[in-house]
């Protein structure tokens, strides 16, 4: 029986190891056992490595996805905010434009003195009007707010010539002079509309000047409320207003080039201050029948704001991943104690049996494999005792 087992394969070799205890088999195997890691250590190492790999992959994947989502969301948000500022600015211009047109329809039969009184009211009630006047068909100012430019001729101005035919709005560089005679070069908008008599014939032009100071106040307030920076550019590419920084120092930026060309874009770009911004361009400041002034609005927001939510979520993910690691460690300890350590106990028992001790393997029913190994060792012991 023994020769058959000796030449029967791994089971025979295992039986020989248990039966003889020869040094040629026993000592090298023990040395091998000392060098080899335990099943418990291998299990913990495998679980730890898997948790680290999966955790890192999940962390960086979620971080990248959150950053991409943040950039897309911020690009959309800056476009929406720029459109909102555009609407507010258009309403400011349109309100003054509508008031001037309404007054032009009322004064068709009025004398210059009555027109002057109404112009006083028009400028006094307006939010940003600094001057208003009435010019006759010959271009001479016959009535004006505070008598500024009274008697002067505006016949050569484009707004007067266009105003004889239709209502107009123009962005002008040279503003009308106040009563003191000291000219001001601040950019402004001139609204003009024809004044017709009862027969429908044009008898003059009614005009009003809107300084950019009121528009600047509005834009600065909205920029502060929406946490954005704004740049207003005219049709010639001149910066009319900016809430922060110097747009003139970055003429080659795609957003500013698009604004000068009257194109609408949303881009991520680096400004002269060294920071990256999401910039949105809203061209054509016009509303209803308000003539287009050729202005474009550039809104920007720091790109860091798009990354900040991802950073916050990343910090939260580190906490949750650490908590998950602790729970995984606890579950691994329970698993090792329940299913791995019985193999170690069985291995130590087998080693004692190989040394000649009269011990029997523990009766464990944790897994089918343990049952099979235990039963095999018991059968080998039984056959050993028979011989």
Wavefront OBJ file of the C-alpha trace (Angstrom):
o trace
v 0.000 0.000 0.000
v 2.769 2.425 0.894
v 4.706 2.004 -2.383
v 1.549 2.754 -4.279
v 1.040 5.951 -2.311
v 4.676 6.938 -2.732
v 4.318 6.765 -6.503
v 0.774 8.098 -6.638
v 1.316 11.852 -6.893
v 0.924 14.822 -4.526
v -1.156 12.873 -2.042
v 1.569 10.217 -1.814
v 4.224 12.899 -1.306
v 2.128 14.511 1.414
v 1.699 11.082 3.083
v 5.457 10.466 2.884
v 6.049 13.882 4.477
v 3.691 13.000 7.336
v 5.067 9.437 7.724
v 8.805 9.603 7.526
v 9.832 13.132 8.540
v 12.963 12.818 6.386
v 15.244 15.867 6.396
v 15.438 15.945 2.618
v 11.762 16.797 2.462
v 10.970 18.171 5.885
v 13.689 20.779 6.423
v 13.571 22.525 3.030
v 9.790 22.687 3.276
v 9.985 24.353 6.676
v 12.518 26.843 5.405
v 10.185 27.533 2.503
v 7.319 28.085 4.919
v 9.359 30.584 6.877
v 10.153 32.599 3.789
v 6.688 32.508 2.220
v 4.118 35.071 3.403
v 1.097 33.895 5.277
v -2.321 33.696 3.684
v -3.524 36.357 6.100
v -0.791 38.767 5.022
v -1.463 38.050 1.355
v -5.178 38.683 1.860
v -4.591 41.988 3.636
v -2.063 43.034 0.987
v -4.447 42.176 -1.836
v -7.353 44.044 -0.273
v -5.172 47.047 0.559
v -3.700 47.211 -2.956
v -7.140 46.868 -4.536
v -8.558 49.580 -2.285
v -5.685 51.952 -3.088
v -5.941 51.385 -6.843
v -9.722 51.704 -6.931
v -9.677 54.681 -4.565
v -7.086 56.575 -6.590
v -8.850 55.822 -9.861
v -12.165 56.946 -8.409
v -10.629 60.063 -6.870
v -8.867 61.282 -10.004
v -11.747 60.306 -12.281
v -14.287 62.162 -10.168
v -11.950 65.119 -9.807
v -11.436 65.333 -13.569
v -15.156 64.984 -14.240
v -16.006 67.630 -11.647
v -13.452 70.041 -13.098
v -14.832 69.490 -16.597
v -18.371 69.981 -15.324
v -17.295 73.095 -13.440
v -15.648 74.578 -16.543
v -18.698 73.854 -18.686
v -21.020 75.258 -16.055
v -18.920 78.386 -15.602
v -18.735 78.947 -19.368
v -22.513 78.751 -19.527
v -22.944 80.911 -16.436
v -20.696 83.709 -17.690
v -22.666 83.797 -20.934
v -25.946 84.032 -19.038
v -24.601 86.759 -16.731
v -23.274 88.752 -19.687
v -26.673 88.498 -21.384
v -28.321 89.749 -18.192
v -26.003 92.766 -18.004
v -26.653 93.440 -21.682
v -30.402 93.457 -21.065
v -30.065 95.882 -18.149
v -27.908 98.242 -20.206
v -30.311 98.046 -23.130
v -33.231 98.939 -20.887
v -31.320 101.932 -19.522
v -30.675 103.227 -23.032
v -34.131 102.355 -24.288
v -35.910 104.163 -21.446
v -34.159 107.458 -22.266
v -34.624 106.840 -25.964
v -38.370 106.291 -25.513
v -38.769 109.419 -23.384
v -37.079 111.549 -26.025
v -39.230 110.144 -28.839
v -42.389 110.691 -26.813
v -41.398 114.310 -26.135
v -40.575 114.881 -29.808
v -44.157 113.940 -30.691
v -45.554 116.332 -28.070
v -43.693 119.547 -28.926
v -44.643 119.746 -32.607
v -46.838 122.785 -32.031
v -45.013 124.306 -29.043
v -43.012 127.512 -29.033
v -39.304 127.482 -28.016
v -40.025 128.653 -24.478
v -42.492 125.837 -23.867
v -40.047 123.399 -25.387
v -37.335 124.700 -23.044
v -39.567 124.070 -20.019
v -40.218 120.512 -21.149
v -36.517 119.956 -21.783
v -35.786 121.049 -18.225
v -38.199 118.395 -17.019
v -36.774 115.778 -19.389
v -33.202 116.202 -18.132
v -34.216 116.661 -14.527
v -36.193 113.421 -14.435
v -33.699 111.378 -16.429
v -31.183 109.059 -14.820
v -28.248 109.990 -16.990
v -29.221 112.792 -19.392
v -26.874 115.755 -19.098
v -28.191 117.934 -21.919
v -31.179 118.267 -24.209
v -31.934 120.784 -26.933
v -34.178 121.669 -29.818
v -32.672 122.739 -33.158
v -34.736 124.353 -35.897
v -34.731 123.269 -39.497
v -31.639 125.412 -40.075
v -29.685 123.632 -37.320
v -29.604 126.491 -34.805
v -30.338 125.606 -31.182
v -33.572 127.420 -30.294
v -34.193 125.872 -26.854
v -32.011 123.832 -24.527
v -31.546 122.620 -20.990
v -30.015 125.416 -18.889
v -29.657 127.392 -22.179
v -26.483 125.435 -23.005
v -25.422 125.949 -26.652
v -28.360 128.270 -27.194
v -28.028 129.909 -30.626
v -25.213 127.621 -31.761
v -25.517 125.656 -34.997
v -25.412 121.864 -35.085
v -26.307 121.565 -38.747
v -23.051 119.785 -39.612
v -23.433 117.046 -37.005
v -24.435 113.625 -38.201
v -27.071 113.207 -35.524
v -28.852 116.383 -36.677
v -28.762 115.420 -40.338
v -30.026 111.928 -39.589
v -32.528 113.253 -37.041
v -34.260 115.324 -39.715
v -35.240 112.041 -41.408
v -35.736 109.522 -38.590
v -35.016 108.879 -34.931
v -31.388 108.001 -34.335
v -28.897 107.198 -31.613
v -25.188 107.741 -32.059
v -22.073 107.094 -30.045
v -20.126 110.341 -30.180
v -16.592 111.247 -29.147
v -17.054 115.003 -28.968
v -19.858 115.820 -26.621
v -21.785 119.073 -26.722
v -20.337 121.849 -24.618
v -21.992 123.042 -21.435
v -22.903 126.661 -20.816
v -19.440 127.463 -19.514
v -18.037 126.757 -22.958
v -15.532 124.230 -21.685
v -15.758 121.166 -23.937
v -15.777 117.665 -22.518
v -14.349 114.699 -24.375
v -16.112 112.020 -22.358
v -17.883 109.581 -24.681
v -21.631 109.824 -24.694
v -24.713 108.871 -26.649
v -26.789 111.390 -28.570
v -30.464 110.585 -29.061
v -32.217 112.602 -31.771
v -35.712 112.527 -33.252
v -37.529 114.734 -35.821
v -40.146 117.222 -34.580
v -43.149 117.488 -36.894
v -45.986 119.991 -36.964
v -49.671 119.180 -37.295
v -49.273 118.721 -41.058
v -46.515 116.160 -40.582
v -43.775 118.441 -41.853
v -40.402 118.428 -40.073
v -39.792 121.675 -38.221
v -36.677 120.709 -36.295
v -34.791 118.067 -34.326
v -35.060 117.256 -30.624
v -31.851 115.799 -29.129
v -30.592 114.627 -25.754
v -27.197 113.543 -24.532
v -26.716 110.534 -22.263
v -23.359 110.455 -20.509
v -21.755 107.095 -19.927
v -21.528 107.884 -16.233
v -24.988 106.435 -15.593
v -24.211 103.363 -17.702
v -20.897 102.998 -15.879
v -22.612 103.076 -12.494
v -25.091 100.465 -13.655
v -22.391 98.175 -15.035
v -20.216 98.499 -11.950
v -23.138 97.689 -9.659
v -24.112 94.668 -11.718
v -20.507 93.481 -11.946
v -20.243 93.644 -8.174
v -23.573 91.863 -7.675
v -22.801 89.102 -10.194
v -19.127 88.781 -9.190
v -17.831 89.376 -12.713
v -15.641 91.895 -14.541
v -17.028 93.912 -17.450
v -15.495 95.703 -20.409
v -17.545 97.894 -22.772
v -16.083 98.396 -26.252
v -17.371 100.609 -29.063
v -17.451 99.905 -32.800
v -13.994 101.425 -33.266
v -12.494 99.035 -30.716
v -12.056 101.725 -28.064
v -12.642 100.641 -24.466
v -15.432 102.825 -23.118
v -15.628 101.363 -19.644
v -14.069 98.563 -17.588
v -14.703 97.538 -14.024
v -11.240 96.106 -13.315
v -7.841 95.830 -14.931
v -6.700 97.387 -18.181
v -8.179 95.820 -21.277
v -5.978 98.069 -23.443
v -2.973 96.021 -22.341
v -4.362 92.872 -23.997
v -5.446 93.837 -27.520
v -4.755 90.345 -28.893
v -7.082 88.442 -26.585
v -9.696 86.440 -28.535
v -12.562 87.947 -26.554
v -11.508 91.549 -27.213
v -10.891 90.809 -30.883
v -14.339 89.220 -31.122
v -15.872 92.249 -29.387
v -14.269 94.613 -31.901
v -15.539 92.417 -34.738
v -19.027 92.196 -33.245
v -18.885 88.422 -32.780
v -20.250 86.374 -29.891
v -17.904 83.845 -28.243
v -17.147 82.210 -24.898
v -13.479 81.391 -24.332
v -10.910 80.517 -21.670
v -7.948 82.879 -21.911
v -5.086 84.334 -19.900
v -5.205 88.086 -19.252
v -2.204 90.359 -18.620
v -2.521 89.930 -14.844
v -1.398 86.309 -15.288
v -4.732 84.750 -14.350
v -6.999 82.685 -16.553
v -10.563 83.852 -17.109
v -13.695 82.602 -18.787
v -14.726 85.443 -21.090
v -18.038 85.927 -22.882
v -18.734 88.511 -25.592
v -22.200 89.921 -26.163
v -22.319 92.065 -29.313
v -24.905 94.596 -30.481
v -26.305 96.577 -27.579
v -29.733 97.197 -29.123
v -33.316 96.755 -27.955
v -36.554 96.902 -29.945
v -36.378 99.973 -32.170
v -33.315 101.410 -30.418
v -30.646 101.773 -33.115
v -27.539 99.683 -32.618
v -24.638 101.686 -31.246
v -21.987 99.178 -32.285
v -21.107 98.459 -28.671
v -20.014 95.052 -27.432
v -19.877 93.821 -23.870
v -17.130 91.525 -22.580
v -17.754 89.740 -19.284
v -15.130 87.649 -17.544
v -14.877 85.539 -14.411
v -11.745 83.893 -12.920
v -11.312 80.296 -14.001
v -10.422 79.467 -10.387
v -14.098 79.763 -9.516
v -14.814 76.815 -11.790
v -12.155 74.691 -10.068
v -13.069 75.682 -6.502
v -16.174 73.433 -6.253
v -14.118 70.485 -7.528
v -11.469 71.200 -4.881
v -14.105 71.283 -2.168
v -15.645 68.037 -3.368
v -12.183 66.495 -3.614
v -11.504 67.291 0.028
v -14.835 65.719 0.905
v -13.998 62.673 -1.194
v -10.746 62.178 0.731
v -12.745 61.953 3.963
v -15.250 59.515 2.480
v -12.532 57.403 0.870
v -10.691 57.242 4.204
v -13.921 56.188 5.918
v -14.462 53.580 3.230
v -10.902 52.321 3.779
v -11.510 51.901 7.509
v -14.761 50.035 6.874
v -13.008 47.833 4.307
v -10.252 47.116 6.824
v -12.822 46.110 9.428
v -14.639 43.847 6.968
v -11.323 42.326 5.877
v -10.430 41.536 9.495
v -13.789 39.851 9.962
v -13.317 37.898 6.731
v -9.783 36.834 7.651
v -10.847 35.768 11.123
v -13.781 33.796 9.761
v -12.368 32.190 6.620
v -8.584 32.650 6.367
v -7.311 31.857 9.853
v -8.900 28.345 9.824
v -6.522 27.502 6.961
v -3.598 28.599 9.119
v -4.853 26.508 12.014
v -5.232 23.536 9.692
v -1.715 24.066 8.314
v -0.215 24.136 11.813
v -2.132 20.986 12.715
v -0.834 19.239 9.595
v 2.694 20.279 10.519
v 2.274 18.749 13.966
v 0.948 15.553 12.428
v 4.010 15.468 10.167
v 6.177 15.768 13.277
v 4.491 12.682 14.718
v 2.086 14.312 17.142
v -1.160 12.512 17.860
v -3.479 15.371 17.046
v -6.427 15.593 14.753
v -7.367 18.488 12.507
v -10.039 20.807 13.858
v -13.550 20.130 12.723
v -14.478 23.306 10.808
v -17.354 23.781 8.432
v -16.557 27.341 7.343
v -15.981 26.440 3.699
v -16.217 23.368 1.458
v -12.482 23.493 0.772
v -11.685 23.322 4.484
v -14.021 20.356 4.849
v -12.350 18.560 1.950
v -8.786 19.172 3.229
v -9.727 18.157 6.778
v -11.373 14.973 5.518
v -8.327 14.171 3.374
v -5.934 14.545 6.329
v -8.183 12.377 8.500
v -8.208 9.645 5.835
v -4.414 9.822 5.542
v -4.122 9.497 9.345
v -6.458 6.531 9.288
v -4.412 4.765 6.614
v -1.198 5.596 8.490
v -2.492 3.983 11.654
v -3.506 0.884 9.740
v 0.049 0.396 8.548
l 1 2 3 4 5 6 7 8 9 10 11 12 13 14 15 16 17 18 19 20 21 22 23 24 25 26 27 28 29 30 31 32 33 34 35 36 37 38 39 40 41 42 43 44 45 46 47 48 49 50 51 52 53 54 55 56 57 58 59 60 61 62 63 64 65 66 67 68 69 70 71 72 73 74 75 76 77 78 79 80 81 82 83 84 85 86 87 88 89 90 91 92 93 94 95 96 97 98 99 100 101 102 103 104 105 106 107 108 109 110 111 112 113 114 115 116 117 118 119 120 121 122 123 124 125 126 127 128 129 130 131 132 133 134 135 136 137 138 139 140 141 142 143 144 145 146 147 148 149 150 151 152 153 154 155 156 157 158 159 160 161 162 163 164 165 166 167 168 169 170 171 172 173 174 175 176 177 178 179 180 181 182 183 184 185 186 187 188 189 190 191 192 193 194 195 196 197 198 199 200 201 202 203 204 205 206 207 208 209 210 211 212 213 214 215 216 217 218 219 220 221 222 223 224 225 226 227 228 229 230 231 232 233 234 235 236 237 238 239 240 241 242 243 244 245 246 247 248 249 250 251 252 253 254 255 256 257 258 259 260 261 262 263 264 265 266 267 268 269 270 271 272 273 274 275 276 277 278 279 280 281 282 283 284 285 286 287 288 289 290 291 292 293 294 295 296 297 298 299 300 301 302 303 304 305 306 307 308 309 310 311 312 313 314 315 316 317 318 319 320 321 322 323 324 325 326 327 328 329 330 331 332 333 334 335 336 337 338 339 340 341 342 343 344 345 346 347 348 349 350 351 352 353 354 355 356 357 358 359 360 361 362 363 364 365 366 367 368 369 370 371 372 373 374 375 376 377 378 379 380 381 382 383 384 385 386 387
